Amino acid sequence: MSRDSKKIKEISLGFGAEIIDHPDYLCTKEALGEDAYVHGYNYKRKNSQRKFWLLANNSN
């Protein structure tokens, strides 16, 4: 789970979600979604012993 809202973070944690905080360079208007996906994938790959799926869904 990635998020910008503290309230969404709290609710997500309550449901057992893992939070991946964005580095500053991904918190700009110029940041691309693709860069955020790569960051999340690399974070999970480095910090997880389990296999995982990365799903990216367009909300439009």
Protein Blocks (a to p, Z undefined) as FASTA:
>chain_A
ZZfbfklmmmmmmnopacddddfklmcfklcfklmmmmmmmmmmmmpcbdcddddddfZZ
